[in-house]
Amino acid sequence: MKRATVAIVGGGQAGAALAARLRAGGFDGTITMFAEESRLPYQRPPLSKKYPSGDWEAERLLLHPAAFWREAGIDVCVASKVLAIDPAQKSLETEQGRIFSDQLVLTTGARPRPRPQGFGGRNNVFDLRTIRDVDALRPYFRTGLHMLVLGGGYIGLETAAVAASAGFSVTVVERAPRLLARVACAQTAAEIRALHEKQGVRIMEGRAVTRTEGETALTAVHLDNGARIPLDLAVVGIGVLPRSELAERAGVVCSNGIRVDFLGRTSSSGIWAAGDCANFDFDGQPTRLESVQNAIDQAESVADAILGAPRAYRPVPWFWSDQFDTKLQIAGLSRGFDHVIARSSSRGKSFWYFRRNQLIAVDALNDARAFMEEKNSLKGGRWFIPLTSKLQVSTLSTCLRLDASQAPGWPGSHRETARPCALPVRHAKPAHPSDTMCRSS
Ligand SMILES: Cc1cc2nc3c(=O)[nH]c(=O)nc-3n(C[C@H](O)[C@H](O)[C@H](O)COP(=O)(O)OP(=O)(O)OC[C@H]3O[C@@H](n4cnc5c(N)ncnc54)[C@H](O)[C@@H]3O)c2cc1C
């Protein structure tokens, strides 16, 4: 009897999770993973954390050692780019030839946005997506150079932090009015900004590059306020675009990524997608997440569906970012929030996001407990407002004053009268004696 076959396009976090889950779930057919990069699947987060400075070596980034793939009987074809897919034939084309497969899974990830004018084709300008990108950057890692970071999102800021810690003088230029404008509230951004400035990073928000200097190398940029910033190297961290070109060319429905349903099925039967390249409905909106959590969980959900045990992918998104001595952990998705409550404790600070009085996300700075509380409450479908100390209650009151116009129905300083949700609430058993918990009905 012919063995079932699964072909995976893309050897990153999602592709690796999918292949491993298929085998662990008892799939005994052929699994072939095509990876454009010349390496076994590896994790990207350290590329902007421990890897640039040499704290970690490439071997440590591998998701699994070579023996794992061998023993699991998973063929990983590295340096093997898929050139086209044919949904009707269920086949894919590589430079080595055409391969037919029963199921085809696209885990093609994302690529950096094209560099702005003046940054392309310069030998001292770097993206930060692959080991190769960072290997090209690493020789520059020595004290005293000036690095320009274009883009004040997580990857730009992590790179700024690791460079400043290594003795660079660093300037971050962000075109939006503030850092992290797409992904975090003003309060979180202000904390991160203060953290960087304390370490000597120069942050220039609301500034656009109007002109660049240099021939083969970029030597300086001019900003729209007239400032000229000389530099030795630049890192561009202005976001990514989903790699959906194979699917688009094959007529698979795409819109900001490859559209998939709650099982990871695309518009074409037998073709699936997961990870950074996939766009699915979350919270009633088309959504593309760029995180390790999403890559793994969505890929595993696709694997389960292929294994014949389908379950809807309903994620609790979470993410982290390490900058200097601060670990920022994010649970939930803050999109569409209408007010934010700040809390601080002996551990750290956290910012709690609400939409129509429902808690939707938290940013926790060096406060793993706040992160876990929110993550668990989202997982359990509960809206969980922990008030555990006088300090926190008074912080909430202070914050109330800041957010008063936007915080109807938030409790005063007395815990006994707390009603975090203006919606009808049903009290459940508190997880902690002094917590107040409510659930939207
Ligand atoms: C510098 C950096 C730091 C990050 N830090 C964090 C963090 O702290 N926390 C967090 O949660 N997330 C972080 N992320 C995001 C996280 O790494 C991604 O969300 C995750 O890697 C997505 O996995 P993926 O498998 O969907 O895509 P990828 O990991 O990008 O893998 C896709 C792979 O597919 C390959 N491919 C594409 N097209 C083809 C083709 N036609 N043929 C063959 N192969 C192809 C690509 O070359 C790539 O190797 C970070 C990302 C970067 C770049």
The ligand as an SDF file (V2000), in Angstrom:
LIG
                    3D

 53 58  0  0  0  0  0  0  0  0999 V2000
   15.2320   38.6310   15.2940 C   0  0  0  0  0  0  0  0  0  0  0  0
   13.9180   38.0100   15.6930 C   0  0  0  0  0  0  0  0  0  0  0  0
   13.5610   37.9760   17.0410 C   0  0  0  0  0  0  0  0  0  0  0  0
   12.3430   37.4300   17.4250 C   0  0  0  0  0  0  0  0  0  0  0  0
   12.0280   37.3950   18.7490 N   0  0  0  0  0  0  0  0  0  0  0  0
   10.8710   36.8090   19.1380 C   0  0  0  0  0  0  0  0  0  0  0  0
   10.5500   36.7070   20.5230 C   0  0  0  0  0  0  0  0  0  0  0  0
   11.2680   37.1780   21.3940 O   0  0  0  0  0  0  0  0  0  0  0  0
    9.4050   36.0670   20.8510 N   0  0  0  0  0  0  0  0  0  0  0  0
    8.5440   35.5390   19.9110 C   0  0  0  0  0  0  0  0  0  0  0  0
    7.5100   34.9540   20.2690 O   0  0  0  0  0  0  0  0  0  0  0  0
    8.8320   35.6370   18.5970 N   0  0  0  0  0  0  0  0  0  0  0  0
    9.9700   36.2550   18.1910 C   0  0  0  0  0  0  0  0  0  0  0  0
   10.2640   36.3440   16.8580 N   0  0  0  0  0  0  0  0  0  0  0  0
    9.2780   35.8570   15.8680 C   0  0  0  0  0  0  0  0  0  0  0  0
    9.3920   34.3610   15.6440 C   0  0  0  0  0  0  0  0  0  0  0  0
   10.7250   33.9720   15.5070 O   0  0  0  0  0  0  0  0  0  0  0  0
    8.5850   34.0150   14.3930 C   0  0  0  0  0  0  0  0  0  0  0  0
    7.2400   34.3710   14.6430 O   0  0  0  0  0  0  0  0  0  0  0  0
    8.7090   32.5430   14.0390 C   0  0  0  0  0  0  0  0  0  0  0  0
   10.0230   32.2360   13.6740 O   0  0  0  0  0  0  0  0  0  0  0  0
    7.7580   32.2000   12.9030 C   0  0  0  0  0  0  0  0  0  0  0  0
    7.9700   30.8960   12.4970 O   0  0  0  0  0  0  0  0  0  0  0  0
    7.6020   30.4200   11.0230 P   0  0  0  0  0  0  0  0  0  0  0  0
    8.0010   28.9970   10.9370 O   0  0  0  0  0  0  0  0  0  0  0  0
    6.2240   30.8350   10.7140 O   0  0  0  0  0  0  0  0  0  0  0  0
    8.5400   31.3120   10.0760 O   0  0  0  0  0  0  0  0  0  0  0  0
   10.1250   31.2790    9.9520 P   0  0  0  0  0  0  0  0  0  0  0  0
   10.7620   30.9580   11.2460 O   0  0  0  0  0  0  0  0  0  0  0  0
   10.4800   32.5680    9.2820 O   0  0  0  0  0  0  0  0  0  0  0  0
   10.4240   30.0850    8.9570 O   0  0  0  0  0  0  0  0  0  0  0  0
   10.0250   30.1010    7.6290 C   0  0  0  0  0  0  0  0  0  0  0  0
   11.0680   29.4200    6.8070 C   0  0  0  0  0  0  0  0  0  0  0  0
   10.5360   29.1430    5.5310 O   0  0  0  0  0  0  0  0  0  0  0  0
   11.5430   29.3040    4.5620 C   0  0  0  0  0  0  0  0  0  0  0  0
   10.9370   29.4570    3.2390 N   0  0  0  0  0  0  0  0  0  0  0  0
   10.1790   30.4850    2.7870 C   0  0  0  0  0  0  0  0  0  0  0  0
    9.8140   30.2870    1.5260 N   0  0  0  0  0  0  0  0  0  0  0  0
   10.3630   29.1000    1.1400 C   0  0  0  0  0  0  0  0  0  0  0  0
   10.3690   28.3570   -0.0680 C   0  0  0  0  0  0  0  0  0  0  0  0
    9.7250   28.7910   -1.1530 N   0  0  0  0  0  0  0  0  0  0  0  0
   11.0280   27.1850   -0.1150 N   0  0  0  0  0  0  0  0  0  0  0  0
   11.6760   26.7090    0.9830 C   0  0  0  0  0  0  0  0  0  0  0  0
   11.7200   27.3860    2.1630 N   0  0  0  0  0  0  0  0  0  0  0  0
   11.0660   28.5670    2.2350 C   0  0  0  0  0  0  0  0  0  0  0  0
   12.2760   30.5270    5.0410 C   0  0  0  0  0  0  0  0  0  0  0  0
   13.5580   30.5970    4.4840 O   0  0  0  0  0  0  0  0  0  0  0  0
   12.3030   30.2740    6.5550 C   0  0  0  0  0  0  0  0  0  0  0  0
   13.4470   29.6010    6.9400 O   0  0  0  0  0  0  0  0  0  0  0  0
   11.4650   36.8970   16.4380 C   0  0  0  0  0  0  0  0  0  0  0  0
   11.8190   36.9400   15.0900 C   0  0  0  0  0  0  0  0  0  0  0  0
   13.0270   37.4900   14.7200 C   0  0  0  0  0  0  0  0  0  0  0  0
   13.3950   37.5530   13.2620 C   0  0  0  0  0  0  0  0  0  0  0  0
  1  2  1  0
  2  3  1  0
  2 52  2  0
  3  4  2  0
  4  5  1  0
  4 50  1  0
  5  6  2  0
  6  7  1  0
  6 13  1  0
  7  8  2  0
  7  9  1  0
  9 10  1  0
 10 11  2  0
 10 12  1  0
 12 13  2  0
 13 14  1  0
 14 15  1  0
 14 50  1  0
 15 16  1  0
 16 17  1  0
 16 18  1  0
 18 19  1  0
 18 20  1  0
 20 21  1  0
 20 22  1  0
 22 23  1  0
 23 24  1  0
 24 25  2  0
 24 26  1  0
 24 27  1  0
 27 28  1  0
 28 29  2  0
 28 30  1  0
 28 31  1  0
 31 32  1  0
 32 33  1  0
 33 34  1  0
 33 48  1  0
 34 35  1  0
 35 36  1  0
 35 46  1  0
 36 37  1  0
 36 45  1  0
 37 38  2  0
 38 39  1  0
 39 40  1  0
 39 45  2  0
 40 41  1  0
 40 42  2  0
 42 43  1  0
 43 44  2  0
 44 45  1  0
 46 47  1  0
 46 48  1  0
 48 49  1  0
 50 51  2  0
 51 52  1  0
 52 53  1  0
M  END
$$$$
